[in-house]
Amino acid sequence: MKAVLDVPFVPEQRYIEFLNACGERIDSIQFSLAREQGMDNRFSRRGEIPFEELVSLLAGVTAPRKYALLNSRFYGPELLTDRDRTRQLVAMLDRCAEQGGGTLRHCLL
């Protein structure tokens, strides 16, 4: 039986090539829309990555599902209480879904 994995997304071209080379072993990737990229306490990326660059890199991953992480690790309570922040987040998710001719149509919460 071959392992099927859900893995974090690291916005680096070499990692994307590795993920794509894994083929059907990668079931899904998870990513944050937060400006500072950090998946958990094991991985921390220094600096910010522009949103359009993130969307472009995500479009290059062939995994069938891509999940946007929207938990408190990346967002504070204002995400749920501030209409402007929520609208901005929805616009970002819409942009993900539009990129690459439907490549990110499974950009889910």
Biopython code that builds the backbone (N, CA, C, O; Angstrom):
import numpy as np
from Bio.PDB.StructureBuilder import StructureBuilder

atoms = [
    (1, "MET", "N", (0.830, -1.173, 0.000)),
    (1, "MET", "CA", (0.000, 0.000, 0.000)),
    (1, "MET", "C", (0.882, 1.246, 0.000)),
    (1, "MET", "O", (1.809, 1.356, 0.803)),
    (2, "LYS", "N", (0.596, 2.170, -0.888)),
    (2, "LYS", "CA", (1.411, 3.374, -0.976)),
    (2, "LYS", "C", (0.805, 4.471, -0.100)),
    (2, "LYS", "O", (-0.412, 4.653, -0.054)),
    (3, "ALA", "N", (1.678, 5.188, 0.588)),
    (3, "ALA", "CA", (1.234, 6.266, 1.473)),
    (3, "ALA", "C", (0.717, 7.447, 0.655)),
    (3, "ALA", "O", (1.293, 7.801, -0.374)),
    (4, "VAL", "N", (-0.366, 8.048, 1.119)),
    (4, "VAL", "CA", (-0.913, 9.258, 0.524)),
    (4, "VAL", "C", (-0.839, 10.330, 1.605)),
    (4, "VAL", "O", (-1.337, 10.134, 2.714)),
    (5, "LEU", "N", (-0.219, 11.462, 1.283)),
    (5, "LEU", "CA", (0.105, 12.446, 2.298)),
    (5, "LEU", "C", (-0.583, 13.793, 2.098)),
    (5, "LEU", "O", (-0.862, 14.211, 0.975)),
    (6, "ASP", "N", (-0.846, 14.456, 3.218)),
    (6, "ASP", "CA", (-1.272, 15.851, 3.269)),
    (6, "ASP", "C", (-0.072, 16.592, 3.838)),
    (6, "ASP", "O", (0.337, 16.334, 4.970)),
    (7, "VAL", "N", (0.497, 17.516, 3.059)),
    (7, "VAL", "CA", (1.758, 18.148, 3.461)),
    (7, "VAL", "C", (1.636, 19.662, 3.492)),
    (7, "VAL", "O", (0.789, 20.233, 2.805)),
    (8, "PRO", "N", (2.487, 20.321, 4.293)),
    (8, "PRO", "CA", (2.500, 21.789, 4.284)),
    (8, "PRO", "C", (3.144, 22.289, 3.004)),
    (8, "PRO", "O", (3.973, 21.610, 2.399)),
    (9, "PHE", "N", (2.749, 23.485, 2.603)),
    (9, "PHE", "CA", (3.312, 24.124, 1.416)),
    (9, "PHE", "C", (4.421, 25.066, 1.821)),
    (9, "PHE", "O", (4.240, 25.915, 2.693)),
    (10, "VAL", "N", (5.563, 24.917, 1.189)),
    (10, "VAL", "CA", (6.683, 25.834, 1.368)),
    (10, "VAL", "C", (6.838, 26.563, 0.037)),
    (10, "VAL", "O", (7.051, 25.916, -0.989)),
    (11, "PRO", "N", (6.737, 27.890, 0.025)),
    (11, "PRO", "CA", (6.754, 28.638, -1.233)),
    (11, "PRO", "C", (8.151, 28.769, -1.840)),
    (11, "PRO", "O", (8.699, 29.867, -1.933)),
    (12, "GLU", "N", (8.712, 27.645, -2.246)),
    (12, "GLU", "CA", (10.027, 27.605, -2.874)),
    (12, "GLU", "C", (9.958, 26.676, -4.078)),
    (12, "GLU", "O", (9.388, 25.588, -3.984)),
    (13, "GLN", "N", (10.525, 27.084, -5.197)),
    (13, "GLN", "CA", (10.414, 26.340, -6.441)),
    (13, "GLN", "C", (10.952, 24.915, -6.334)),
    (13, "GLN", "O", (10.337, 23.997, -6.877)),
    (14, "ARG", "N", (12.063, 24.703, -5.663)),
    (14, "ARG", "CA", (12.620, 23.345, -5.539)),
    (14, "ARG", "C", (11.670, 22.425, -4.777)),
    (14, "ARG", "O", (11.553, 21.245, -5.109)),
    (15, "TYR", "N", (10.995, 22.953, -3.763)),
    (15, "TYR", "CA", (10.037, 22.150, -3.004)),
    (15, "TYR", "C", (8.816, 21.805, -3.866)),
    (15, "TYR", "O", (8.291, 20.694, -3.793)),
    (16, "ILE", "N", (8.374, 22.762, -4.678)),
    (16, "ILE", "CA", (7.251, 22.518, -5.578)),
    (16, "ILE", "C", (7.609, 21.417, -6.569)),
    (16, "ILE", "O", (6.790, 20.537, -6.835)),
    (17, "GLU", "N", (8.812, 21.451, -7.115)),
    (17, "GLU", "CA", (9.265, 20.400, -8.025)),
    (17, "GLU", "C", (9.280, 19.045, -7.328)),
    (17, "GLU", "O", (8.891, 18.036, -7.916)),
    (18, "PHE", "N", (9.731, 19.021, -6.069)),
    (18, "PHE", "CA", (9.726, 17.781, -5.290)),
    (18, "PHE", "C", (8.301, 17.251, -5.102)),
    (18, "PHE", "O", (8.041, 16.066, -5.311)),
    (19, "LEU", "N", (7.378, 18.141, -4.705)),
    (19, "LEU", "CA", (5.989, 17.723, -4.518)),
    (19, "LEU", "C", (5.410, 17.148, -5.803)),
    (19, "LEU", "O", (4.760, 16.104, -5.779)),
    (20, "ASN", "N", (5.640, 17.819, -6.914)),
    (20, "ASN", "CA", (5.107, 17.355, -8.193)),
    (20, "ASN", "C", (5.720, 16.030, -8.609)),
    (20, "ASN", "O", (5.051, 15.220, -9.252)),
    (21, "ALA", "N", (6.975, 15.791, -8.258)),
    (21, "ALA", "CA", (7.628, 14.527, -8.579)),
    (21, "ALA", "C", (7.044, 13.373, -7.761)),
    (21, "ALA", "O", (7.168, 12.212, -8.151)),
    (22, "CYS", "N", (6.414, 13.682, -6.640)),
    (22, "CYS", "CA", (5.818, 12.643, -5.792)),
    (22, "CYS", "C", (4.525, 12.091, -6.388)),
    (22, "CYS", "O", (4.038, 11.043, -5.963)),
    (23, "GLY", "N", (3.975, 12.792, -7.364)),
    (23, "GLY", "CA", (2.787, 12.310, -8.072)),
    (23, "GLY", "C", (1.602, 12.048, -7.172)),
    (23, "GLY", "O", (1.212, 12.907, -6.380)),
    (24, "GLU", "N", (1.030, 10.865, -7.290)),
    (24, "GLU", "CA", (-0.199, 10.517, -6.565)),
    (24, "GLU", "C", (0.013, 10.303, -5.078)),
    (24, "GLU", "O", (-0.957, 10.102, -4.348)),
    (25, "ARG", "N", (1.229, 10.339, -4.617)),
    (25, "ARG", "CA", (1.475, 10.184, -3.170)),
    (25, "ARG", "C", (1.057, 11.432, -2.384)),
    (25, "ARG", "O", (0.832, 11.353, -1.177)),
    (26, "ILE", "N", (0.954, 12.565, -3.052)),
    (26, "ILE", "CA", (0.521, 13.809, -2.398)),
    (26, "ILE", "C", (-0.974, 13.977, -2.656)),
    (26, "ILE", "O", (-1.402, 14.214, -3.786)),
    (27, "ASP", "N", (-1.755, 13.850, -1.592)),
    (27, "ASP", "CA", (-3.206, 14.003, -1.698)),
    (27, "ASP", "C", (-3.606, 15.470, -1.633)),
    (27, "ASP", "O", (-4.523, 15.903, -2.331)),
    (28, "SER", "N", (-2.910, 16.237, -0.787)),
    (28, "SER", "CA", (-3.269, 17.636, -0.624)),
    (28, "SER", "C", (-2.108, 18.402, 0.002)),
    (28, "SER", "O", (-1.199, 17.828, 0.601)),
    (29, "ILE", "N", (-2.178, 19.727, -0.163)),
    (29, "ILE", "CA", (-1.234, 20.605, 0.514)),
    (29, "ILE", "C", (-2.031, 21.591, 1.352)),
    (29, "ILE", "O", (-3.201, 21.859, 1.076)),
    (30, "GLN", "N", (-1.393, 22.120, 2.362)),
    (30, "GLN", "CA", (-2.016, 23.137, 3.218)),
    (30, "GLN", "C", (-1.134, 24.371, 3.218)),
    (30, "GLN", "O", (0.092, 24.269, 3.274)),
    (31, "PHE", "N", (-1.766, 25.547, 3.155)),
    (31, "PHE", "CA", (-1.001, 26.778, 3.088)),
    (31, "PHE", "C", (-1.714, 27.861, 3.877)),
    (31, "PHE", "O", (-2.906, 27.769, 4.171)),
    (32, "SER", "N", (-0.947, 28.887, 4.210)),
    (32, "SER", "CA", (-1.487, 30.037, 4.930)),
    (32, "SER", "C", (-1.534, 31.234, 3.999)),
    (32, "SER", "O", (-0.675, 31.387, 3.130)),
    (33, "LEU", "N", (-2.530, 32.076, 4.177)),
    (33, "LEU", "CA", (-2.601, 33.343, 3.460)),
    (33, "LEU", "C", (-1.991, 34.469, 4.286)),
    (33, "LEU", "O", (-1.993, 35.625, 3.863)),
    (34, "ALA", "N", (-1.472, 34.133, 5.460)),
    (34, "ALA", "CA", (-0.837, 35.129, 6.319)),
    (34, "ALA", "C", (0.392, 35.693, 5.628)),
    (34, "ALA", "O", (1.057, 34.983, 4.874)),
    (35, "ARG", "N", (0.697, 36.938, 5.872)),
    (35, "ARG", "CA", (1.837, 37.586, 5.225)),
    (35, "ARG", "C", (3.158, 36.943, 5.638)),
    (35, "ARG", "O", (4.022, 36.711, 4.792)),
    (36, "GLU", "N", (3.321, 36.659, 6.901)),
    (36, "GLU", "CA", (4.523, 35.971, 7.369)),
    (36, "GLU", "C", (4.272, 34.481, 7.227)),
    (36, "GLU", "O", (3.322, 33.949, 7.802)),
    (37, "GLN", "N", (5.115, 33.812, 6.467)),
    (37, "GLN", "CA", (4.913, 32.389, 6.250)),
    (37, "GLN", "C", (5.545, 31.590, 7.383)),
    (37, "GLN", "O", (6.732, 31.745, 7.671)),
    (38, "GLY", "N", (4.766, 30.753, 8.013)),
    (38, "GLY", "CA", (5.238, 29.863, 9.055)),
    (38, "GLY", "C", (4.184, 28.802, 9.255)),
    (38, "GLY", "O", (3.064, 29.114, 9.659)),
    (39, "MET", "N", (4.514, 27.561, 8.985)),
    (39, "MET", "CA", (3.505, 26.510, 9.043)),
    (39, "MET", "C", (3.233, 26.070, 10.480)),
    (39, "MET", "O", (2.079, 25.884, 10.868)),
    (40, "ASP", "N", (4.267, 25.910, 11.247)),
    (40, "ASP", "CA", (4.116, 25.523, 12.641)),
    (40, "ASP", "C", (5.453, 25.788, 13.322)),
    (40, "ASP", "O", (6.290, 26.501, 12.768)),
    (41, "ASN", "N", (5.671, 25.234, 14.505)),
    (41, "ASN", "CA", (6.890, 25.536, 15.238)),
    (41, "ASN", "C", (8.135, 24.889, 14.630)),
    (41, "ASN", "O", (9.249, 25.176, 15.069)),
    (42, "ARG", "N", (7.967, 24.015, 13.621)),
    (42, "ARG", "CA", (9.120, 23.377, 12.992)),
    (42, "ARG", "C", (9.626, 24.156, 11.784)),
    (42, "ARG", "O", (10.781, 23.995, 11.390)),
    (43, "PHE", "N", (8.790, 24.989, 11.195)),
    (43, "PHE", "CA", (9.185, 25.701, 9.983)),
    (43, "PHE", "C", (8.804, 27.167, 10.107)),
    (43, "PHE", "O", (7.649, 27.499, 10.372)),
    (44, "SER", "N", (9.767, 28.025, 9.916)),
    (44, "SER", "CA", (9.498, 29.458, 9.950)),
    (44, "SER", "C", (10.257, 30.109, 8.809)),
    (44, "SER", "O", (11.474, 29.964, 8.700)),
    (45, "ARG", "N", (9.548, 30.816, 7.973)),
    (45, "ARG", "CA", (10.166, 31.516, 6.849)),
    (45, "ARG", "C", (10.366, 32.967, 7.256)),
    (45, "ARG", "O", (9.431, 33.619, 7.719)),
    (46, "ARG", "N", (11.559, 33.465, 7.089)),
    (46, "ARG", "CA", (11.866, 34.852, 7.426)),
    (46, "ARG", "C", (11.345, 35.776, 6.328)),
    (46, "ARG", "O", (11.526, 35.496, 5.143)),
    (47, "GLY", "N", (10.713, 36.853, 6.711)),
    (47, "GLY", "CA", (10.249, 37.837, 5.748)),
    (47, "GLY", "C", (8.884, 37.509, 5.179)),
    (47, "GLY", "O", (8.264, 36.500, 5.518)),
    (48, "GLU", "N", (8.437, 38.391, 4.304)),
    (48, "GLU", "CA", (7.112, 38.253, 3.704)),
    (48, "GLU", "C", (7.231, 37.807, 2.261)),
    (48, "GLU", "O", (8.225, 38.090, 1.592)),
    (49, "ILE", "N", (6.228, 37.121, 1.794)),
    (49, "ILE", "CA", (6.138, 36.771, 0.392)),
    (49, "ILE", "C", (4.916, 37.493, -0.164)),
    (49, "ILE", "O", (3.838, 37.397, 0.422)),
    (50, "PRO", "N", (5.050, 38.205, -1.267)),
    (50, "PRO", "CA", (3.893, 38.902, -1.832)),
    (50, "PRO", "C", (2.778, 37.916, -2.181)),
    (50, "PRO", "O", (3.038, 36.800, -2.631)),
    (51, "PHE", "N", (1.543, 38.343, -1.967)),
    (51, "PHE", "CA", (0.399, 37.471, -2.188)),
    (51, "PHE", "C", (0.363, 36.927, -3.613)),
    (51, "PHE", "O", (0.124, 35.734, -3.805)),
    (52, "GLU", "N", (0.594, 37.776, -4.616)),
    (52, "GLU", "CA", (0.538, 37.306, -6.009)),
    (52, "GLU", "C", (1.602, 36.256, -6.289)),
    (52, "GLU", "O", (1.376, 35.340, -7.079)),
    (53, "GLU", "N", (2.756, 36.379, -5.650)),
    (53, "GLU", "CA", (3.800, 35.359, -5.806)),
    (53, "GLU", "C", (3.348, 34.043, -5.166)),
    (53, "GLU", "O", (3.548, 32.972, -5.739)),
    (54, "LEU", "N", (2.744, 34.124, -3.992)),
    (54, "LEU", "CA", (2.220, 32.929, -3.339)),
    (54, "LEU", "C", (1.201, 32.221, -4.224)),
    (54, "LEU", "O", (1.263, 31.004, -4.394)),
    (55, "VAL", "N", (0.268, 32.980, -4.786)),
    (55, "VAL", "CA", (-0.767, 32.407, -5.652)),
    (55, "VAL", "C", (-0.128, 31.746, -6.870)),
    (55, "VAL", "O", (-0.536, 30.656, -7.270)),
    (56, "SER", "N", (0.853, 32.390, -7.450)),
    (56, "SER", "CA", (1.539, 31.841, -8.618)),
    (56, "SER", "C", (2.251, 30.536, -8.270)),
    (56, "SER", "O", (2.177, 29.570, -9.029)),
    (57, "LEU", "N", (2.930, 30.500, -7.147)),
    (57, "LEU", "CA", (3.624, 29.279, -6.729)),
    (57, "LEU", "C", (2.633, 28.157, -6.433)),
    (57, "LEU", "O", (2.873, 27.007, -6.799)),
    (58, "LEU", "N", (1.527, 28.482, -5.776)),
    (58, "LEU", "CA", (0.504, 27.464, -5.503)),
    (58, "LEU", "C", (-0.046, 26.866, -6.793)),
    (58, "LEU", "O", (-0.334, 25.671, -6.854)),
    (59, "ALA", "N", (-0.190, 27.695, -7.817)),
    (59, "ALA", "CA", (-0.715, 27.218, -9.092)),
    (59, "ALA", "C", (0.218, 26.195, -9.724)),
    (59, "ALA", "O", (-0.225, 25.380, -10.534)),
    (60, "GLY", "N", (1.493, 26.219, -9.374)),
    (60, "GLY", "CA", (2.452, 25.274, -9.929)),
    (60, "GLY", "C", (2.446, 23.908, -9.279)),
    (60, "GLY", "O", (3.141, 23.006, -9.745)),
    (61, "VAL", "N", (1.680, 23.730, -8.213)),
    (61, "VAL", "CA", (1.615, 22.440, -7.513)),
    (61, "VAL", "C", (0.486, 21.613, -8.111)),
    (61, "VAL", "O", (-0.629, 22.105, -8.285)),
    (62, "THR", "N", (0.778, 20.352, -8.426)),
    (62, "THR", "CA", (-0.213, 19.496, -9.076)),
    (62, "THR", "C", (-1.089, 18.708, -8.101)),
    (62, "THR", "O", (-1.934, 17.925, -8.535)),
    (63, "ALA", "N", (-0.904, 18.899, -6.803)),
    (63, "ALA", "CA", (-1.734, 18.181, -5.818)),
    (63, "ALA", "C", (-3.207, 18.464, -6.100)),
    (63, "ALA", "O", (-3.570, 19.590, -6.440)),
    (64, "PRO", "N", (-4.061, 17.441, -5.960)),
    (64, "PRO", "CA", (-5.475, 17.633, -6.305)),
    (64, "PRO", "C", (-6.243, 18.566, -5.380)),
    (64, "PRO", "O", (-7.247, 19.147, -5.792)),
    (65, "ARG", "N", (-5.793, 18.722, -4.135)),
    (65, "ARG", "CA", (-6.493, 19.582, -3.192)),
    (65, "ARG", "C", (-5.497, 20.520, -2.515)),
    (65, "ARG", "O", (-4.368, 20.145, -2.196)),
    (66, "LYS", "N", (-5.955, 21.749, -2.308)),
    (66, "LYS", "CA", (-5.149, 22.755, -1.631)),
    (66, "LYS", "C", (-6.021, 23.408, -0.570)),
    (66, "LYS", "O", (-7.083, 23.951, -0.875)),
    (67, "TYR", "N", (-5.569, 23.353, 0.670)),
    (67, "TYR", "CA", (-6.358, 23.868, 1.779)),
    (67, "TYR", "C", (-5.724, 25.120, 2.374)),
    (67, "TYR", "O", (-4.565, 25.093, 2.789)),
    (68, "ALA", "N", (-6.471, 26.207, 2.416)),
    (68, "ALA", "CA", (-6.024, 27.420, 3.084)),
    (68, "ALA", "C", (-6.273, 27.255, 4.580)),
    (68, "ALA", "O", (-7.393, 26.972, 5.006)),
    (69, "LEU", "N", (-5.227, 27.431, 5.363)),
    (69, "LEU", "CA", (-5.342, 27.316, 6.812)),
    (69, "LEU", "C", (-5.836, 28.637, 7.380)),
    (69, "LEU", "O", (-5.220, 29.682, 7.168)),
    (70, "LEU", "N", (-6.936, 28.589, 8.093)),
    (70, "LEU", "CA", (-7.528, 29.808, 8.645)),
    (70, "LEU", "C", (-7.743, 29.676, 10.153)),
    (70, "LEU", "O", (-8.736, 30.164, 10.692)),
    (71, "ASN", "N", (-6.819, 29.023, 10.815)),
    (71, "ASN", "CA", (-6.975, 28.851, 12.256)),
    (71, "ASN", "C", (-6.220, 29.938, 13.020)),
    (71, "ASN", "O", (-5.569, 30.792, 12.418)),
    (72, "SER", "N", (-6.310, 29.901, 14.310)),
    (72, "SER", "CA", (-5.739, 30.966, 15.132)),
    (72, "SER", "C", (-4.216, 30.985, 15.122)),
    (72, "SER", "O", (-3.626, 31.940, 15.628)),
    (73, "ARG", "N", (-3.569, 29.990, 14.578)),
    (73, "ARG", "CA", (-2.108, 30.011, 14.454)),
    (73, "ARG", "C", (-1.687, 31.153, 13.521)),
    (73, "ARG", "O", (-0.610, 31.728, 13.678)),
    (74, "PHE", "N", (-2.542, 31.468, 12.559)),
    (74, "PHE", "CA", (-2.213, 32.469, 11.557)),
    (74, "PHE", "C", (-3.018, 33.751, 11.711)),
    (74, "PHE", "O", (-2.561, 34.812, 11.287)),
    (75, "TYR", "N", (-4.192, 33.682, 12.300)),
    (75, "TYR", "CA", (-5.103, 34.829, 12.365)),
    (75, "TYR", "C", (-5.621, 35.011, 13.778)),
    (75, "TYR", "O", (-5.885, 34.042, 14.490)),
    (76, "GLY", "N", (-5.761, 36.255, 14.168)),
    (76, "GLY", "CA", (-6.328, 36.558, 15.471)),
    (76, "GLY", "C", (-7.844, 36.629, 15.400)),
    (76, "GLY", "O", (-8.421, 36.448, 14.328)),
    (77, "PRO", "N", (-8.496, 36.890, 16.524)),
    (77, "PRO", "CA", (-9.957, 36.938, 16.580)),
    (77, "PRO", "C", (-10.571, 38.031, 15.711)),
    (77, "PRO", "O", (-11.751, 37.956, 15.370)),
    (78, "GLU", "N", (-9.775, 39.057, 15.345)),
    (78, "GLU", "CA", (-10.321, 40.128, 14.513)),
    (78, "GLU", "C", (-10.762, 39.617, 13.142)),
    (78, "GLU", "O", (-11.572, 40.264, 12.478)),
    (79, "LEU", "N", (-10.247, 38.481, 12.713)),
    (79, "LEU", "CA", (-10.684, 37.921, 11.431)),
    (79, "LEU", "C", (-12.187, 37.666, 11.436)),
    (79, "LEU", "O", (-12.856, 37.837, 10.417)),
    (80, "LEU", "N", (-12.706, 37.263, 12.572)),
    (80, "LEU", "CA", (-14.135, 36.941, 12.674)),
    (80, "LEU", "C", (-14.981, 38.127, 13.115)),
    (80, "LEU", "O", (-16.207, 38.082, 13.020)),
    (81, "THR", "N", (-14.340, 39.187, 13.597)),
    (81, "THR", "CA", (-15.108, 40.310, 14.123)),
    (81, "THR", "C", (-14.987, 41.587, 13.301)),
    (81, "THR", "O", (-15.762, 42.521, 13.504)),
    (82, "ASP", "N", (-14.044, 41.644, 12.390)),
    (82, "ASP", "CA", (-13.808, 42.836, 11.583)),
    (82, "ASP", "C", (-14.241, 42.568, 10.143)),
    (82, "ASP", "O", (-13.627, 41.763, 9.442)),
    (83, "ARG", "N", (-15.299, 43.247, 9.711)),
    (83, "ARG", "CA", (-15.843, 43.003, 8.362)),
    (83, "ARG", "C", (-14.830, 43.270, 7.264)),
    (83, "ARG", "O", (-14.775, 42.527, 6.284)),
    (84, "ASP", "N", (-14.028, 44.314, 7.408)),
    (84, "ASP", "CA", (-13.041, 44.626, 6.382)),
    (84, "ASP", "C", (-12.000, 43.512, 6.248)),
    (84, "ASP", "O", (-11.622, 43.143, 5.137)),
    (85, "ARG", "N", (-11.545, 42.986, 7.369)),
    (85, "ARG", "CA", (-10.578, 41.873, 7.333)),
    (85, "ARG", "C", (-11.205, 40.640, 6.710)),
    (85, "ARG", "O", (-10.562, 39.947, 5.921)),
    (86, "THR", "N", (-12.456, 40.360, 7.056)),
    (86, "THR", "CA", (-13.135, 39.192, 6.487)),
    (86, "THR", "C", (-13.320, 39.358, 4.981)),
    (86, "THR", "O", (-13.119, 38.411, 4.221)),
    (87, "ARG", "N", (-13.700, 40.554, 4.551)),
    (87, "ARG", "CA", (-13.850, 40.815, 3.106)),
    (87, "ARG", "C", (-12.521, 40.644, 2.384)),
    (87, "ARG", "O", (-12.471, 40.068, 1.297)),
    (88, "GLN", "N", (-11.454, 41.139, 2.980)),
    (88, "GLN", "CA", (-10.132, 40.996, 2.386)),
    (88, "GLN", "C", (-9.762, 39.516, 2.245)),
    (88, "GLN", "O", (-9.224, 39.104, 1.218)),
    (89, "LEU", "N", (-10.046, 38.736, 3.257)),
    (89, "LEU", "CA", (-9.755, 37.304, 3.216)),
    (89, "LEU", "C", (-10.560, 36.611, 2.116)),
    (89, "LEU", "O", (-10.020, 35.791, 1.374)),
    (90, "VAL", "N", (-11.837, 36.937, 2.010)),
    (90, "VAL", "CA", (-12.678, 36.352, 0.964)),
    (90, "VAL", "C", (-12.144, 36.721, -0.417)),
    (90, "VAL", "O", (-12.134, 35.886, -1.321)),
    (91, "ALA", "N", (-11.702, 37.958, -0.583)),
    (91, "ALA", "CA", (-11.126, 38.383, -1.867)),
    (91, "ALA", "C", (-9.854, 37.588, -2.186)),
    (91, "ALA", "O", (-9.621, 37.224, -3.338)),
    (92, "MET", "N", (-9.040, 37.322, -1.172)),
    (92, "MET", "CA", (-7.827, 36.533, -1.381)),
    (92, "MET", "C", (-8.179, 35.104, -1.793)),
    (92, "MET", "O", (-7.552, 34.545, -2.693)),
    (93, "LEU", "N", (-9.166, 34.519, -1.146)),
    (93, "LEU", "CA", (-9.586, 33.161, -1.505)),
    (93, "LEU", "C", (-10.159, 33.120, -2.921)),
    (93, "LEU", "O", (-9.907, 32.177, -3.672)),
    (94, "ASP", "N", (-10.926, 34.145, -3.280)),
    (94, "ASP", "CA", (-11.437, 34.230, -4.650)),
    (94, "ASP", "C", (-10.283, 34.279, -5.649)),
    (94, "ASP", "O", (-10.327, 33.616, -6.686)),
    (95, "ARG", "N", (-9.258, 35.059, -5.338)),
    (95, "ARG", "CA", (-8.097, 35.166, -6.231)),
    (95, "ARG", "C", (-7.395, 33.819, -6.374)),
    (95, "ARG", "O", (-6.962, 33.457, -7.468)),
    (96, "CYS", "N", (-7.284, 33.086, -5.287)),
    (96, "CYS", "CA", (-6.695, 31.743, -5.346)),
    (96, "CYS", "C", (-7.502, 30.845, -6.277)),
    (96, "CYS", "O", (-6.939, 30.121, -7.098)),
    (97, "ALA", "N", (-8.799, 30.896, -6.147)),
    (97, "ALA", "CA", (-9.675, 30.033, -6.938)),
    (97, "ALA", "C", (-9.630, 30.385, -8.424)),
    (97, "ALA", "O", (-9.817, 29.512, -9.271)),
    (98, "GLU", "N", (-9.384, 31.648, -8.746)),
    (98, "GLU", "CA", (-9.351, 32.095, -10.139)),
    (98, "GLU", "C", (-8.028, 31.789, -10.830)),
    (98, "GLU", "O", (-7.999, 31.641, -12.052)),
    (99, "GLN", "N", (-6.945, 31.692, -10.087)),
    (99, "GLN", "CA", (-5.603, 31.556, -10.661)),
    (99, "GLN", "C", (-5.430, 30.259, -11.438)),
    (99, "GLN", "O", (-5.866, 29.196, -10.997)),
    (100, "GLY", "N", (-4.808, 30.353, -12.562)),
    (100, "GLY", "CA", (-4.395, 29.163, -13.299)),
    (100, "GLY", "C", (-5.515, 28.394, -13.956)),
    (100, "GLY", "O", (-5.415, 27.174, -14.084)),
    (101, "GLY", "N", (-6.573, 29.053, -14.379)),
    (101, "GLY", "CA", (-7.641, 28.363, -15.090)),
    (101, "GLY", "C", (-8.295, 27.276, -14.264)),
    (101, "GLY", "O", (-8.619, 26.209, -14.786)),
    (102, "GLY", "N", (-8.493, 27.529, -12.991)),
    (102, "GLY", "CA", (-9.157, 26.546, -12.142)),
    (102, "GLY", "C", (-8.198, 25.641, -11.396)),
    (102, "GLY", "O", (-8.633, 24.735, -10.685)),
    (103, "THR", "N", (-6.886, 25.869, -11.545)),
    (103, "THR", "CA", (-5.898, 25.032, -10.872)),
    (103, "THR", "C", (-6.147, 24.992, -9.371)),
    (103, "THR", "O", (-5.933, 23.963, -8.730)),
    (104, "LEU", "N", (-6.596, 26.103, -8.813)),
    (104, "LEU", "CA", (-6.829, 26.178, -7.377)),
    (104, "LEU", "C", (-8.302, 26.145, -7.030)),
    (104, "LEU", "O", (-8.713, 26.724, -6.025)),
    (105, "ARG", "N", (-9.097, 25.484, -7.837)),
    (105, "ARG", "CA", (-10.535, 25.483, -7.555)),
    (105, "ARG", "C", (-10.869, 24.776, -6.260)),
    (105, "ARG", "O", (-11.979, 24.921, -5.751)),
    (106, "HIS", "N", (-9.924, 24.003, -5.708)),
    (106, "HIS", "CA", (-10.162, 23.331, -4.443)),
    (106, "HIS", "C", (-9.515, 24.067, -3.278)),
    (106, "HIS", "O", (-9.152, 23.458, -2.272)),
    (107, "CYS", "N", (-9.375, 25.363, -3.419)),
    (107, "CYS", "CA", (-8.795, 26.213, -2.373)),
    (107, "CYS", "C", (-9.859, 26.353, -1.276)),
    (107, "CYS", "O", (-10.751, 27.195, -1.377)),
    (108, "LEU", "N", (-9.762, 25.539, -0.246)),
    (108, "LEU", "CA", (-10.827, 25.414, 0.752)),
    (108, "LEU", "C", (-10.398, 25.949, 2.101)),
    (108, "LEU", "O", (-9.211, 26.133, 2.373)),
    (109, "LEU", "N", (-11.395, 26.194, 2.942)),
    (109, "LEU", "CA", (-11.140, 26.586, 4.325)),
    (109, "LEU", "C", (-10.934, 25.343, 5.160)),
    (109, "LEU", "O", (-10.704, 25.439, 6.365)),
]
sb = StructureBuilder()
sb.init_structure("model")
sb.init_model(0)
sb.init_chain("A")
sb.init_seg("    ")
for serial, (resi, resn, name, xyz) in enumerate(atoms, 1):
    if name == "N":
        sb.init_residue(resn, " ", resi, " ")
    sb.init_atom(name, np.array(xyz, "f"), 0.0, 1.0, " ", f" {name:<3s}", serial, name[0])
structure = sb.get_structure()
